[in-house]
Amino acid sequence: LNRLLNRLQDSFEDQQRFIANASHELSTPLTAISSQLEVSLQRDREATEYRSVMTSVYQDVRHLNKLTQTLLEFASVSGNSGGIAIDRVRIDEILLRLPGELSKMDREYSVSLVFKDLPPEDDSLLVWGNEDLLFSAIHNIVSNACKYSPDHNAGVELAVGGNEISILVEDKGIGMTADELNKIFLPFYRAFDDQSVKGFGLGLSLASRIIKLHRGRIAIHSVPGHGSTFVITFPNVNVLEADGNSN
């Protein structure tokens, strides 16, 4: 009973922190928008001044919209998979989408893909899941690797062993300490509090929840000063079908 109460207390505290952090992240661009509009309406201004304010407000609105969409996506995977469309998904096809999508996100981002001795059977590369959510999870981890690597390149390796599919995502960043590794999947946590690096601190937490929702695992190997490697593992369709868990 005491252990149950402790888990409930931890859950309530996590929820309170999440709400407080979400409120702060939402209020920041709203405050900036309100302040800019208030100042611009205090007196008549030149068209160029109004245009400058509108440009700044537009950027804040885009930031707010992106955060809202991320929070909605986060909420959608916080429960169970009952309302999520599930089908067979090829992991290699998801990875092949990454270079193009990441270059759209930032022209400096690049991905080095390596497929290691993949078996000829298609089933070995298939998992049961939602393609959009799986892509979002892997994309978040790889984009994070690009973000913190000095050359903005992420190494991504796909391997199949037995009935498991493994994806390794490697960066050449500054690495993380043991204390940071214990917190990296917490919502709104950012290992490097660098305001010049864009982000909400939700990407890895969202990725972790999506991976767990698909009965996968995620682990991190990191050495300060030498970068980090994320290891994502999924059971392939053969395992889940044998267990009767494909629905």
C-alpha positions in Angstrom: 0.0 0.0 0.0 2.8 2.4 0.8 4.5 1.6 -2.5 1.2 2.3 -4.3 0.8 5.6 -2.5 4.4 6.6 -3.3 3.8 5.8 -7.0 0.6 7.9 -6.9 2.4 10.8 -5.3 5.2 10.6 -7.9 2.5 10.6 -10.6 0.8 13.6 -9.2 4.1 15.5 -8.9 5.0 14.6 -12.5 1.6 15.8 -13.7 2.0 19.1 -11.7 5.4 19.7 -13.2 4.2 18.9 -16.7 1.3 21.4 -16.4 3.5 24.1 -14.9 6.1 23.7 -17.6 3.5 23.6 -20.4 1.8 26.7 -19.0 5.2 28.5 -19.0 6.0 27.4 -22.5 2.6 28.5 -23.8 2.5 31.8 -21.9 6.0 33.0 -23.2 5.0 33.5 -26.8 1.5 34.8 -25.8 3.1 37.4 -23.6 5.5 38.5 -26.4 2.6 38.8 -28.9 0.5 40.8 -26.4 3.4 43.2 -25.6 4.3 43.8 -29.2 0.7 44.5 -30.2 0.2 46.8 -27.2 3.3 48.9 -27.9 2.5 49.1 -31.7 -1.1 50.4 -30.9 0.1 53.2 -28.6 0.6 55.6 -31.5 0.4 55.7 -35.2 3.5 54.3 -37.0 5.0 53.9 -40.4 4.1 51.0 -42.5 7.6 49.5 -42.2 7.3 49.5 -38.4 3.9 47.7 -38.5 5.4 45.2 -40.9 8.3 44.6 -38.5 5.8 44.0 -35.7 3.6 41.7 -37.8 6.7 39.6 -38.8 7.7 39.2 -35.2 4.2 38.3 -34.1 3.9 35.8 -37.0 7.1 34.1 -35.8 5.7 33.8 -32.3 2.4 32.4 -33.6 4.3 29.8 -35.6 6.2 28.9 -32.4 3.0 28.6 -30.4 1.3 26.5 -33.1 4.2 24.1 -33.2 4.2 23.8 -29.4 0.4 23.2 -29.4 0.7 20.4 -32.0 3.5 18.8 -30.1 1.5 18.8 -26.9 -1.5 17.3 -28.7 0.7 14.6 -30.1 2.2 14.0 -26.7 -1.3 13.6 -25.2 -2.4 11.2 -27.9 0.3 8.7 -26.9 0.0 9.1 -23.1 -2.8 6.6 -22.8 -3.1 3.3 -24.6 -3.1 2.3 -28.3 -6.9 1.6 -28.5 -7.6 4.6 -30.7 -4.5 4.4 -32.9 -4.6 2.8 -36.3 -2.2 -0.2 -36.3 -0.8 -1.9 -39.4 2.4 -3.6 -40.6 5.2 -1.1 -41.0 8.6 -1.5 -42.7 11.2 0.1 -40.5 13.7 0.5 -43.4 11.2 2.6 -45.4 10.8 4.9 -42.4 14.5 5.4 -42.2 14.8 6.1 -45.9 12.5 9.1 -45.4 14.7 10.7 -42.8 17.4 12.5 -45.0 14.8 14.3 -47.1 12.6 15.3 -44.2 15.5 16.5 -42.1 17.0 18.6 -44.9 13.6 20.3 -45.1 13.8 21.0 -41.4 17.3 22.5 -41.7 19.6 22.6 -44.8 22.6 21.8 -42.6 21.1 18.6 -41.2 22.3 15.3 -42.8 21.9 11.6 -42.1 24.4 8.8 -42.8 22.3 5.6 -43.2 23.9 2.1 -42.8 21.9 -1.1 -43.3 23.8 -4.0 -41.9 23.4 -7.4 -43.6 19.6 -7.3 -43.7 17.9 -10.6 -44.3 15.9 -11.2 -47.5 12.7 -11.9 -45.7 10.4 -8.9 -45.5 8.9 -10.0 -42.2 12.2 -9.4 -40.5 11.9 -5.7 -41.2 8.2 -5.4 -40.3 6.7 -4.2 -37.0 3.1 -3.8 -35.9 2.4 -0.1 -35.3 1.3 3.3 -36.5 3.6 4.5 -39.3 3.2 8.2 -38.5 3.9 7.8 -34.8 6.9 5.6 -35.5 8.3 8.1 -37.9 7.7 10.9 -35.5 9.6 9.0 -32.7 12.6 8.1 -34.8 12.6 11.6 -36.5 12.7 13.3 -33.1 15.7 11.2 -31.9 17.7 11.7 -35.2 16.9 15.4 -35.5 18.1 15.8 -31.9 21.4 14.1 -32.9 21.8 16.4 -35.8 21.0 19.4 -33.6 23.8 18.7 -31.1 26.5 17.4 -33.5 29.0 20.0 -34.5 28.7 18.9 -38.2 24.9 18.5 -37.8 25.2 14.9 -39.1 23.6 11.9 -37.4 24.7 8.3 -38.0 21.8 5.9 -38.3 22.3 2.1 -38.5 19.7 -0.6 -39.0 20.3 -4.2 -38.0 18.2 -7.3 -37.5 19.0 -10.0 -35.0 16.7 -12.9 -34.3 13.2 -11.5 -34.0 14.3 -8.0 -33.1 15.0 -4.9 -35.1 17.6 -2.5 -33.8 18.2 1.1 -34.8 21.3 2.9 -33.6 21.4 6.7 -33.7 24.8 8.2 -33.1 25.9 11.9 -32.7 29.2 13.6 -32.2 28.0 16.0 -29.5 29.4 16.7 -26.1 27.7 13.7 -24.5 25.8 13.5 -21.2 26.5 12.8 -17.6 24.8 10.0 -15.6 22.6 12.5 -13.9 21.5 13.9 -17.3 20.8 10.4 -18.7 18.4 9.8 -15.8 16.4 12.9 -16.7 16.6 13.0 -20.5 13.2 11.4 -21.1 11.3 13.7 -18.7 8.9 16.2 -20.4 10.4 19.7 -20.9 13.9 18.6 -19.7 16.8 19.9 -21.8 20.2 18.5 -21.0 21.9 21.6 -22.4 20.1 24.8 -21.3 21.3 26.7 -24.4 18.7 29.2 -25.6 20.4 29.3 -29.0 19.3 25.7 -29.6 15.7 25.6 -30.5 13.3 23.1 -28.9 10.7 22.5 -26.2 12.3 19.6 -24.4 9.5 17.3 -25.5 11.0 15.4 -28.4 12.8 12.6 -26.5 10.0 12.2 -24.0 7.5 11.9 -26.8 9.7 9.4 -28.7 10.1 7.3 -25.6 6.4 7.0 -25.1 5.8 6.1 -28.7 8.5 3.4 -28.6 7.0 1.9 -25.4 3.6 2.0 -27.0 4.9 -0.2 -29.8 6.5 -2.6 -27.2 9.9 -1.4 -28.0 12.9 -0.3 -25.9 15.2 2.6 -25.9 18.6 2.9 -24.3 21.4 5.5 -24.3 25.1 5.1 -24.2 26.9 8.4 -23.6 30.4 9.6 -22.7 30.9 13.2 -21.9 33.0 14.8 -24.6 32.5 11.9 -27.0 28.8 12.0 -28.0 25.9 9.7 -27.5 24.3 6.6 -29.1 20.6 5.9 -28.8 19.7 2.2 -29.3 16.0 1.5 -30.3 14.8 -2.0 -30.4 11.4 -3.4 -31.6 10.1 -6.9 -31.8 9.2 -7.8 -35.4 5.8 -9.0 -36.5 6.6 -12.6 -36.1 7.0 -12.2 -32.3 3.8 -10.3 -31.8 1.8 -12.6 -34.1 3.1 -15.6 -32.2 2.1 -14.0 -28.9 -1.3 -13.1 -30.3 -0.6 -9.4 -29.7 -1.0 -8.0 -33.2 -4.4 -6.5 -32.6 
